[in-house]
Amino acid sequence: MNKMYITTGTKGYLQQLKNSHPGETMLLLEGEEDAMLLHETAGETVFQEPRAYEVIDAVGPLVGAFVVCNNIPVTDEGRPLFEYRFQQRARLIEQEPGFAAIRVLRPLSNDTYIIMTLWDGKEHFERWQHSQAFAKAHQQGKETKPTGLRLFPRPSYITTYVVAKEG
C-alpha cells in the first residue's frame, strides 16, 4: 500500500529537496501563505519529520495544476464508517472535465483525513462544485440513518494550492 508524506517549508527549500530526489514521485504545491511538498511512495520517505498517511483510494497520477484538500477530522470510533462511505462513493468526480487525480489519505499520526483532488485548473474545480455530480457526491452521507456514532469532532476545512512551476 502506498503512503503519502507531506512536509512544509519555504518554496525554495522544498524545490531543492524535490530536485535532490529526481527518482521519487513528488509534487510541490504553493498555498497563499505556505508551500507543501508531497511524496507518494511504497517505500520510506526522504523527509525528516513529515505528516504520514496511507493512501486508501487513488485514481490518476499525481499531476495537475490546482489541488484541493478537504481536511476532515474523524473520531477513532468513526473511522470504519467514514472509510466505508468513501469506498461506496459514486465515483462521479472521475468523469468531470479537468479532473486529474484523487487521493483519499488515512492519517497515521493525527485524526484528520485528507481528500485530495487534483485538477487541470481552478476553473475545472469550480465548475464541478456547481454541478449535479458534486451535489450527488456530497449528499451520500446525509441520507443514511443516524447511527448514534459521533463521526466528526470538529468541522472540516478546505485548503487549496497551485502546483509550483519548475525552477
VEXVO-8210 format. One record per atom (N, C-alpha, C, O): residue in three letters; atom name; z, x, y; residue number from 1. Coordinates in steps of 0.02 Angstrom, whole numbers, plus 50000, padded with zeros to 5 digits. Atoms other than C-alpha are relative to their C-alpha. Layout:
# residues N
Ala	CA	Z	X	Y	NUM
...
***
This chain:
# residues 167
Met	N	50000	50042	49941	1
Met	CA	50000	50000	50000	1
Met	C	50000	50044	50062	1
Met	O	50039	50092	50067	1
Asn	N	50003	49961	49938	2
Asn	CA	49953	50067	50171	2
Asn	C	50061	49986	50044	2
Asn	O	50093	49934	50040	2
Lys	N	49949	50008	49950	3
Lys	CA	50079	50094	50306	3
Lys	C	49969	50011	50069	3
Lys	O	49917	50045	50075	3
Met	N	50021	49989	49930	4
Met	CA	50059	50088	50495	4
Met	C	50060	50031	50034	4
Met	O	50116	50005	50031	4
Tyr	N	49948	49967	49962	5
Tyr	CA	50158	50208	50601	5
Tyr	C	49980	49997	50073	5
Tyr	O	49922	50006	50091	5
Ile	N	50014	50008	49929	6
Ile	CA	50174	50184	50788	6
Ile	C	50047	50046	50039	6
Ile	O	50107	50047	50027	6
Thr	N	49960	49959	49956	7
Thr	CA	50231	50309	50917	7
Thr	C	49976	49988	50072	7
Thr	O	49918	49968	50083	7
Thr	N	50018	50009	49930	8
Thr	CA	50232	50301	51106	8
Thr	C	50009	50066	50038	8
Thr	O	50043	50111	50014	8
Gly	N	49995	49941	49958	9
Gly	CA	50216	50430	51244	9
Gly	C	49948	49997	50055	9
Gly	O	49920	49945	50069	9
Thr	N	50051	49998	49949	10
Thr	CA	50102	50487	51381	10
Thr	C	49931	50001	49967	10
Thr	O	49924	50025	49910	10
Lys	N	50068	50001	50028	11
Lys	CA	49916	50462	51355	11
Lys	C	49977	50070	49982	11
Lys	O	49947	50081	49929	11
Gly	N	50022	49931	50012	12
Gly	CA	49885	50649	51369	12
Gly	C	50030	50029	49937	12
Gly	O	49995	50060	49896	12
Tyr	N	49966	49974	50059	13
Tyr	CA	50014	50695	51238	13
Tyr	C	49973	49967	49936	13
Tyr	O	49959	50001	49887	13
Leu	N	50024	50036	50059	14
Leu	CA	49957	50560	51117	14
Leu	C	49928	50018	49984	14
Leu	O	49910	50020	49925	14
Gln	N	50069	49979	50012	15
Gln	CA	49774	50610	51140	15
Gln	C	49998	50068	49965	15
Gln	O	49959	50078	49919	15
Gln	N	49996	49934	50033	16
Gln	CA	49819	50790	51094	16
Gln	C	50022	49993	49927	16
Gln	O	49994	50025	49883	16
Leu	N	49976	50011	50068	17
Leu	CA	49915	50729	50941	17
Leu	C	49944	49972	49956	17
Leu	O	49935	49994	49900	17
Lys	N	50056	50030	50037	18
Lys	CA	49767	50623	50886	18
Lys	C	49946	50052	49986	18
Lys	O	49920	50057	49931	18
Asn	N	50052	49950	50007	19
Asn	CA	49644	50765	50916	19
Asn	C	50019	50054	49949	19
Asn	O	49976	50084	49917	19
Ser	N	49978	49947	50046	20
Ser	CA	49750	50885	50812	20
Ser	C	50001	49977	49927	20
Ser	O	50017	50016	49882	20
His	N	50002	50027	50068	21
His	CA	49732	50772	50658	21
His	C	49936	49959	49991	21
His	O	49939	49899	49980	21
Pro	N	50064	50037	50001	22
Pro	CA	49546	50728	50651	22
Pro	C	49986	49963	49934	22
Pro	O	49946	49917	49934	22
Gly	N	50013	50033	50064	23
Gly	CA	49551	50677	50467	23
Gly	C	50041	49937	49990	23
Gly	O	50034	49903	49939	23
Glu	N	49956	50058	50007	24
Glu	CA	49680	50539	50497	24
Glu	C	49972	49939	50036	24
Glu	O	49935	49946	50085	24
Thr	N	50020	50063	49968	25
Thr	CA	49649	50356	50541	25
Thr	C	50050	49985	50056	25
Thr	O	50105	49962	50042	25
Met	N	49957	50010	49942	26
Met	CA	49722	50344	50716	26
Met	C	49963	49963	50055	26
Met	O	49902	49968	50060	26
Leu	N	50029	50036	49945	27
Leu	CA	49693	50234	50866	27
Leu	C	50047	50006	50059	27
Leu	O	50106	49989	50054	27
Leu	N	49960	49991	49940	28
Leu	CA	49754	50273	51042	28
Leu	C	49991	49939	50045	28
Leu	O	49935	49920	50062	28
Leu	N	50001	50061	49960	29
Leu	CA	49800	50120	51146	29
Leu	C	50035	50012	50067	29
Leu	O	50085	50047	50070	29
Glu	N	49969	49997	49934	30
Glu	CA	49838	50105	51331	30
Glu	C	50022	49930	50021	30
Glu	O	49983	49883	50020	30
Gly	N	49973	50062	49974	31
Gly	CA	49951	49968	51398	31
Gly	C	50006	50007	50075	31
Gly	O	49987	50058	50104	31
Glu	N	49992	49997	49927	32
Glu	CA	49992	49927	51578	32
Glu	C	50049	50054	50020	32
Glu	O	50041	50086	50072	32
Glu	N	49948	49951	49981	33
Glu	CA	50145	50040	51576	33
Glu	C	50009	50055	49949	33
Glu	O	50048	50101	49961	33
Asp	N	49988	49951	50052	34
Asp	CA	50133	50141	51416	34
Asp	C	49937	50014	49959	34
Asp	O	49886	49980	49966	34
Ala	N	50053	49986	50047	35
Ala	CA	50022	50219	51285	35
Ala	C	50032	50002	49930	35
Ala	O	50091	50017	49923	35
Met	N	49975	50007	50068	36
Met	CA	50039	50198	51097	36
Met	C	49947	50029	49954	36
Met	O	49888	50017	49963	36
Leu	N	50045	49973	50049	37
Leu	CA	49963	50291	50951	37
Leu	C	50016	49969	49932	37
Leu	O	50073	49970	49910	37
Leu	N	49993	50030	50066	38
Leu	CA	49935	50202	50784	38
Leu	C	49975	50049	49949	38
Leu	O	49925	50083	49960	38
His	N	50022	49958	50055	39
His	CA	49923	50297	50621	39
His	C	50004	49957	49936	39
His	O	50059	49939	49915	39
Glu	N	50002	50040	50061	40
Glu	CA	49867	50199	50467	40
Glu	C	49984	50047	49942	40
Glu	O	49935	50083	49943	40
Thr	N	50009	49953	50055	41
Thr	CA	49886	50292	50303	41
Thr	C	50036	49975	49937	41
Thr	O	50083	49936	49941	41
Ala	N	49964	50013	50063	42
Ala	CA	49934	50277	50120	42
Ala	C	50050	50056	49987	42
Ala	O	50092	50051	49943	42
Gly	N	49956	49942	50009	43
Gly	CA	50022	50445	50137	43
Gly	C	50055	50002	50052	43
Gly	O	50078	49951	50077	43
Glu	N	49948	49989	49950	44
Glu	CA	50150	50519	50255	44
Glu	C	49970	50002	50069	44
Glu	O	49910	50016	50077	44
Thr	N	50025	49997	49931	45
Thr	CA	50135	50511	50443	45
Thr	C	50012	50070	50028	45
Thr	O	50054	50108	50004	45
Val	N	49991	49937	49965	46
Val	CA	50118	50660	50558	46
Val	C	50047	49991	50060	46
Val	O	50064	50040	50093	46
Phe	N	49957	50014	49943	47
Phe	CA	50229	50575	50689	47
Phe	C	50072	50022	49984	47
Phe	O	50094	50020	49927	47
Gln	N	49931	49978	50008	48
Gln	CA	50407	50640	50717	48
Gln	C	50048	49942	49986	48
Gln	O	50084	49943	49936	48
Glu	N	49953	50056	50007	49
Glu	CA	50503	50477	50740	49
Glu	C	49965	49934	50016	49
Glu	O	49978	49902	50067	49
Pro	N	50039	50061	49987	50
Pro	CA	50384	50329	50725	50
Pro	C	50038	49937	49981	50
Pro	O	50087	49939	49944	50
Arg	N	49982	50065	50029	51
Arg	CA	50415	50145	50703	51
Arg	C	49954	49992	49940	51
Arg	O	49894	50004	49944	51
Ala	N	50038	50003	50062	52
Ala	CA	50360	50114	50524	52
Ala	C	49993	49928	49976	52
Ala	O	50039	49888	49981	52
Tyr	N	50016	50067	50024	53
Tyr	CA	50277	49959	50449	53
Tyr	C	49960	50005	49936	53
Tyr	O	49922	50052	49927	53
Glu	N	50046	50008	50057	54
Glu	CA	50199	49906	50285	54
Glu	C	49945	49954	50022	54
Glu	O	49958	49903	50055	54
Val	N	50057	50043	49985	55
Val	CA	50025	49833	50304	55
Val	C	49997	49949	49943	55
Val	O	49978	49966	49887	55
Ile	N	49999	50051	50053	56
Ile	CA	50040	49668	50209	56
Ile	C	49937	49957	50000	56
Ile	O	49926	49917	49954	56
Asp	N	50065	50033	49999	57
Asp	CA	49871	49598	50262	57
Asp	C	49956	50040	50047	57
Asp	O	49977	50059	50102	57
Ala	N	50046	49962	49958	58
Ala	CA	49720	49690	50330	58
Ala	C	49929	49977	49989	58
Ala	O	49907	49968	49932	58
Val	N	50071	50016	50002	59
Val	CA	49542	49640	50371	59
Val	C	49966	50043	50053	59
Val	O	49987	50044	50110	59
Gly	N	50040	49960	49953	60
Gly	CA	49416	49757	50451	60
Gly	C	50029	50069	50013	60
Gly	O	50089	50080	50004	60
Pro	N	49977	49933	49982	61
Pro	CA	49425	49939	50504	61
Pro	C	50038	50000	50066	61
Pro	O	50032	49953	50105	61
Leu	N	49958	49995	49939	62
Leu	CA	49544	49995	50641	62
Leu	C	49956	50021	50059	62
Leu	O	49957	50079	50081	62
Val	N	50046	49987	49943	63
Val	CA	49415	49981	50781	63
Val	C	50002	49940	50046	63
Val	O	50027	49887	50029	63
Gly	N	50004	50053	49951	64
Gly	CA	49388	49878	50936	64
Gly	C	50010	50029	50069	64
Gly	O	50017	50090	50077	64
Ala	N	49991	49977	49931	65
Ala	CA	49408	49887	51125	65
Ala	C	50063	49970	50030	65
Ala	O	50090	49996	50079	65
Phe	N	49942	50036	49973	66
Phe	CA	49553	49764	51154	66
Phe	C	50045	49982	49942	66
Phe	O	50022	49956	49891	66
Val	N	49953	50011	50054	67
Val	CA	49711	49747	51049	67
Val	C	50056	49954	50025	67
Val	O	50083	49963	50079	67
Val	N	49947	50048	49985	68
Val	CA	49835	49603	51048	68
Val	C	50052	50006	49945	68
Val	O	50036	50000	49886	68
Cys	N	49945	49997	50048	69
Cys	CA	50005	49623	50965	69
Cys	C	50046	49941	50013	69
Cys	O	50076	49935	50066	69
Asn	N	49952	50054	49998	70
Asn	CA	50105	49467	50930	70
Asn	C	50062	50025	49964	70
Asn	O	50062	50032	49903	70
Asn	N	49938	49972	50026	71
Asn	CA	50282	49534	50906	71
Asn	C	50047	49943	49984	71
Asn	O	50070	49908	50029	71
Ile	N	49962	50059	50022	72
Ile	CA	50382	49410	50803	72
Ile	C	50064	50021	49964	72
Ile	O	50061	50044	49906	72
Pro	N	49936	49986	50035	73
Pro	CA	50567	49438	50765	73
Pro	C	50012	49947	49946	73
Pro	O	50003	49887	49958	73
Val	N	49988	50046	50056	74
Val	CA	50611	49362	50595	74
Val	C	50067	50019	49968	74
Val	O	50081	50078	49957	74
Thr	N	49936	49987	50033	75
Thr	CA	50782	49343	50515	75
Thr	C	49989	50026	49929	75
Thr	O	49936	50014	49900	75
Asp	N	50006	49975	50068	76
Asp	CA	50814	49430	50348	76
Asp	C	49986	49944	49950	76
Asp	O	49943	49951	49906	76
Glu	N	50010	50055	50047	77
Glu	CA	50827	49263	50258	77
Glu	C	49934	49964	50011	77
Glu	O	49910	49929	49967	77
Gly	N	50064	50032	49986	78
Gly	CA	50668	49202	50342	78
Gly	C	49938	50039	49980	78
Gly	O	49883	50012	49979	78
Arg	N	50058	49957	50016	79
Arg	CA	50557	49347	50288	79
Arg	C	49955	49972	49945	79
Arg	O	49894	49969	49954	79
Pro	N	50045	50025	50052	80
Pro	CA	50494	49273	50123	80
Pro	C	49958	49940	50022	80
Pro	O	49898	49938	50007	80
Leu	N	50037	50058	49977	81
Leu	CA	50445	49107	50204	81
Leu	C	49947	50020	50052	81
Leu	O	49891	49996	50050	81
Phe	N	50046	49977	49948	82
Phe	CA	50365	49194	50354	82
Phe	C	49939	50034	49967	82
Phe	O	49882	50020	49986	82
Glu	N	50055	49964	50033	83
Glu	CA	50262	49308	50240	83
Glu	C	49958	49952	49959	83
Glu	O	49897	49959	49956	83
Tyr	N	50037	50049	50038	84
Tyr	CA	50214	49162	50128	84
Tyr	C	49952	49962	50046	84
Tyr	O	49894	49951	50029	84
Arg	N	50043	50036	49953	85
Arg	CA	50148	49067	50279	85
Arg	C	49940	50042	50021	85
Arg	O	49885	50016	50029	85
Phe	N	50057	49958	49981	86
Phe	CA	50042	49216	50328	86
Phe	C	49952	50009	49943	86
Phe	O	49891	50013	49954	86
Gln	N	50045	49994	50058	87
Gln	CA	49973	49233	50152	87
Gln	C	49958	49937	49993	87
Gln	O	49903	49939	49965	87
Gln	N	50036	50064	50006	88
Gln	CA	49921	49049	50163	88
Gln	C	49958	49984	50062	88
Gln	O	49929	49930	50066	88
Arg	N	50035	50014	49937	89
Arg	CA	49839	49066	50334	89
Arg	C	49927	49981	49988	89
Arg	O	49898	50001	49937	89
Ala	N	50068	50027	50008	90
Ala	CA	49670	48983	50360	90
Ala	C	49946	50054	50004	90
Ala	O	49890	50042	49981	90
Arg	N	50047	49944	49993	91
Arg	CA	49584	49150	50399	91
Arg	C	49938	49981	50042	91
Arg	O	49884	50007	50031	91
Leu	N	50055	50020	49956	92
Leu	CA	49478	49067	50533	92
Leu	C	49985	50053	50052	92
Leu	O	49928	50058	50075	92
Ile	N	50010	49950	49948	93
Ile	CA	49502	49211	50655	93
Ile	C	49944	50049	49981	93
Ile	O	49908	50074	50024	93
Glu	N	50050	49951	50023	94
Glu	CA	49389	49322	50548	94
Glu	C	49928	49979	50017	94
Glu	O	49884	50022	50020	94
Gln	N	50067	50024	49983	95
Gln	CA	49239	49212	50592	95
Gln	C	49986	49998	50075	95
Gln	O	49930	49982	50096	95
Glu	N	50008	50005	49927	96
Glu	CA	49267	49221	50780	96
Glu	C	49954	50055	50026	96
Glu	O	49959	50113	50005	96
Pro	N	50042	49949	49968	97
Pro	CA	49134	49310	50885	97
Pro	C	50044	50051	50035	97
Pro	O	50091	50034	50071	97
Gly	N	49963	49946	49968	98
Gly	CA	49201	49479	50941	98
Gly	C	50062	50021	49963	98
Gly	O	50095	50069	49983	98
Phe	N	49943	49979	50040	99
Phe	CA	49338	49487	50809	99
Phe	C	49982	50065	49964	99
Phe	O	49927	50071	49936	99
Ala	N	50014	49937	50033	100
Ala	CA	49352	49665	50741	100
Ala	C	50046	50011	49940	100
Ala	O	50023	50033	49887	100
Ala	N	49953	49985	50055	101
Ala	CA	49510	49676	50633	101
Ala	C	50066	49964	50012	101
Ala	O	50081	49942	50067	101
Ile	N	49932	50026	49996	102
Ile	CA	49683	49609	50595	102
Ile	C	50044	50042	49954	102
Ile	O	50022	50064	49901	102
Arg	N	49949	49969	50041	103
Arg	CA	49840	49692	50529	103
Arg	C	50064	49958	50007	103
Arg	O	50086	49942	50062	103
Val	N	49935	50032	50001	104
Val	CA	49997	49599	50478	104
Val	C	50049	50054	49977	104
Val	O	50044	50079	49921	104
Leu	N	49955	49943	50011	105
Leu	CA	50138	49726	50488	105
Leu	C	50072	49978	49988	105
Leu	O	50102	49945	50030	105
Arg	N	49930	50014	50018	106
Arg	CA	50306	49709	50399	106
Arg	C	50043	50059	50023	106
Arg	O	50030	50116	50003	106
Pro	N	49959	49945	49974	107
Pro	CA	50440	49809	50489	107
Pro	C	50043	50032	49945	107
Pro	O	50070	49996	49903	107
Leu	N	49957	49965	50048	108
Leu	CA	50533	49942	50388	108
Leu	C	50067	50019	50029	108
Leu	O	50114	50034	49992	108
Ser	N	49936	49978	49970	109
Ser	CA	50670	49981	50514	109
Ser	C	50025	49954	50055	109
Ser	O	50073	49971	50090	109
Asn	N	49975	50049	49951	110
Asn	CA	50690	49827	50626	110
Asn	C	49981	49930	49975	110
Asn	O	49958	49923	49918	110
Asp	N	50014	50068	50023	111
Asp	CA	50665	49638	50619	111
Asp	C	49936	49970	50028	111
Asp	O	49923	49911	50019	111
Thr	N	50057	50028	49964	112
Thr	CA	50504	49621	50718	112
Thr	C	49933	50016	49965	112
Thr	O	49911	50073	49963	112
Tyr	N	50067	49995	50028	113
Tyr	CA	50340	49590	50627	113
Tyr	C	49950	50007	50057	113
Tyr	O	49964	49985	50113	113
Ile	N	50053	49997	49950	114
Ile	CA	50180	49632	50720	114
Ile	C	49937	49971	49967	114
Ile	O	49915	49994	49915	114
Ile	N	50066	50026	50019	115
Ile	CA	50022	49528	50701	115
Ile	C	49952	50030	50051	115
Ile	O	49949	50008	50108	115
Met	N	50044	49962	49956	116
Met	CA	49892	49645	50774	116
Met	C	49927	49978	49988	116
Met	O	49902	49983	49933	116
Thr	N	50071	50016	50005	117
Thr	CA	49716	49584	50811	117
Thr	C	49962	50047	50046	117
Thr	O	49984	50062	50102	117
Leu	N	50043	49955	49962	118
Leu	CA	49577	49697	50872	118
Leu	C	49934	49963	50014	118
Leu	O	49907	49929	49971	118
Trp	N	50057	50037	49975	119
Trp	CA	49431	49630	50972	119
Trp	C	49950	50047	50033	119
Trp	O	49968	50102	50055	119
Asp	N	50051	49961	49966	120
Asp	CA	49267	49695	51042	120
Asp	C	50011	50002	50075	120
Asp	O	49985	50046	50109	120
Gly	N	49984	50002	49929	121
Gly	CA	49332	49648	51215	121
Gly	C	50050	49944	50014	121
Gly	O	50058	49898	49973	121
Lys	N	49949	50049	49981	122
Lys	CA	49466	49547	51305	122
Lys	C	49971	49929	50003	122
Lys	O	50004	49881	49986	122
Glu	N	50031	50066	49993	123
Glu	CA	49343	49405	51338	123
Glu	C	49994	49964	49933	123
Glu	O	49998	49903	49930	123
His	N	50005	50031	50067	124
His	CA	49323	49377	51149	124
His	C	50068	49971	49980	124
His	O	50071	49915	49953	124
Phe	N	49933	50026	50015	125
Phe	CA	49511	49359	51127	125
Phe	C	50014	49938	50040	125
Phe	O	50039	49888	50013	125
Glu	N	49986	50057	49957	126
Glu	CA	49524	49240	51275	126
Glu	C	49960	49939	49977	126
Glu	O	49985	49883	49980	126
Arg	N	50041	50056	50025	127
Arg	CA	49381	49133	51206	127
Arg	C	50032	49971	49937	127
Arg	O	50035	49910	49929	127
Trp	N	49968	50023	50061	128
Trp	CA	49470	49124	51038	128
Trp	C	50064	49961	50017	128
Trp	O	50078	49911	49984	128
Gln	N	49938	50035	49980	129
Gln	CA	49634	49072	51124	129
Gln	C	49987	49927	50019	129
Gln	O	50031	49885	50012	129
His	N	50017	50068	49977	130
His	CA	49545	48917	51190	130
His	C	49958	49962	49949	130
His	O	49929	49910	49965	130
Ser	N	50043	50031	50051	131
Ser	CA	49458	48874	51026	131
Ser	C	50040	49953	49955	131
Ser	O	50101	49954	49953	131
Gln	N	49970	50044	50051	132
Gln	CA	49491	48741	50893	132
Gln	C	50031	50043	49945	132
Gln	O	50083	50025	49918	132
Ala	N	49974	49957	50053	133
Ala	CA	49516	48883	50768	133
Ala	C	50070	50026	50018	133
Ala	O	50113	50031	49975	133
Phe	N	49935	49976	49976	134
Phe	CA	49661	48951	50873	134
Phe	C	50052	49944	49993	134
Phe	O	50106	49956	49968	134
Ala	N	49954	50056	50004	135
Ala	CA	49741	48779	50884	135
Ala	C	50019	49986	49927	135
Ala	O	50077	49974	49911	135
Lys	N	49987	50013	50071	136
Lys	CA	49724	48755	50695	136
Lys	C	50044	50055	49971	136
Lys	O	50090	50041	49932	136
Ala	N	49961	49944	50027	137
Ala	CA	49793	48929	50656	137
Ala	C	50072	49997	50022	137
Ala	O	50117	50017	49985	137
His	N	49932	50000	49973	138
His	CA	49945	48901	50765	138
His	C	50039	49935	49989	138
His	O	50096	49930	50010	138
Gln	N	49963	50062	50016	139
Gln	CA	49989	48725	50706	139
Gln	C	50030	50004	49931	139
Gln	O	50075	49965	49915	139
Gln	N	49980	49998	50070	140
Gln	CA	50016	48776	50525	140
Gln	C	50075	49998	49990	140
Gln	O	50100	49956	49953	140
Gly	N	49928	49997	50009	141
Gly	CA	50200	48821	50538	141
Gly	C	50035	49939	50028	141
Gly	O	50091	49924	50007	141
Lys	N	49967	50056	49967	142
Lys	CA	50238	48669	50645	142
Lys	C	49997	49936	49958	142
Lys	O	50038	49891	49967	142
Glu	N	50007	50063	50035	143
Glu	CA	50179	48538	50521	143
Glu	C	50037	49999	49933	143
Glu	O	50037	49948	49898	143
Thr	N	49961	50000	50062	144
Thr	CA	50287	48592	50373	144
Thr	C	50069	49970	50013	144
Thr	O	50094	49971	50069	144
Lys	N	49934	50030	49992	145
Lys	CA	50452	48506	50340	145
Lys	C	50051	50054	50017	145
Lys	O	50045	50111	49992	145
Pro	N	49948	49951	49985	146
Pro	CA	50604	48593	50413	146
Pro	C	50038	50019	49936	146
Pro	O	50053	49976	49895	146
Thr	N	49966	49977	50060	147
Thr	CA	50691	48698	50282	147
Thr	C	50075	50009	50013	147
Thr	O	50113	50020	49966	147
Gly	N	49931	49985	49983	148
Gly	CA	50856	48718	50374	148
Gly	C	50010	50075	50008	148
Gly	O	50064	50098	50026	148
Leu	N	49998	49927	49995	149
Leu	CA	50815	48904	50373	149
Leu	C	49986	50020	50072	149
Leu	O	49939	49995	50103	149
Arg	N	50013	49974	49933	150
Arg	CA	50828	48995	50538	150
Arg	C	49953	50060	49993	150
Arg	O	49974	50112	49969	150
Leu	N	50049	49947	50007	151
Leu	CA	50669	49099	50544	151
Leu	C	50002	50051	50057	151
Leu	O	49995	50111	50045	151
Phe	N	50011	49958	49942	152
Phe	CA	50668	49168	50720	152
Phe	C	50064	50009	50041	152
Phe	O	50088	49961	50071	152
Pro	N	49938	49989	49962	153
Pro	CA	50822	49249	50801	153
Pro	C	49989	50002	50075	153
Pro	O	50035	49989	50114	153
Arg	N	50018	49996	49929	154
Arg	CA	50732	49271	50969	154
Arg	C	49927	49980	50007	154
Arg	O	49891	49979	49958	154
Pro	N	50071	50018	49990	155
Pro	CA	50567	49218	51047	155
Pro	C	49954	50059	49985	155
Pro	O	49972	50117	49992	155
Ser	N	50051	49949	50009	156
Ser	CA	50409	49311	51002	156
Ser	C	49971	50018	50068	156
Ser	O	49981	49981	50117	156
Tyr	N	50033	49980	49938	157
Tyr	CA	50311	49404	51135	157
Tyr	C	49936	50037	49984	157
Tyr	O	49927	50066	49931	157
Ile	N	50066	49970	50007	158
Ile	CA	50135	49469	51160	158
Ile	C	49996	50064	50041	158
Ile	O	50020	50067	50098	158
Thr	N	50018	49940	49962	159
Thr	CA	50084	49645	51210	159
Thr	C	49925	50012	49990	159
Thr	O	49899	50000	49936	159
Thr	N	50072	49988	50006	160
Thr	CA	49903	49691	51247	160
Thr	C	49985	50072	50022	160
Thr	O	50020	50102	50063	160
Tyr	N	50019	49930	49988	161
Tyr	CA	49816	49859	51252	161
Tyr	C	49924	50003	50001	161
Tyr	O	49889	49961	49973	161
Val	N	50071	49983	50006	162
Val	CA	49644	49931	51280	162
Val	C	49997	50064	49959	162
Val	O	50042	50107	49963	162
Val	N	50010	49940	50039	163
Val	CA	49579	50062	51161	163
Val	C	49980	50055	50049	163
Val	O	49932	50047	50087	163
Ala	N	50013	49946	49953	164
Ala	CA	49582	50227	51256	164
Ala	C	49932	50033	49985	164
Ala	O	49913	50042	49927	164
Lys	N	50063	49964	50007	165
Lys	CA	49417	50312	51286	165
Lys	C	50014	50072	49980	165
Lys	O	50064	50101	50002	165
Glu	N	49991	49930	50021	166
Glu	CA	49398	50482	51205	166
Glu	C	49994	50046	50060	166
Glu	O	49954	50035	50105	166
Gly	N	50007	49951	49947	167
Gly	CA	49426	50630	51316	167
Gly	C	50063	50019	50033	167
Gly	O	50063	50060	50079	167
***
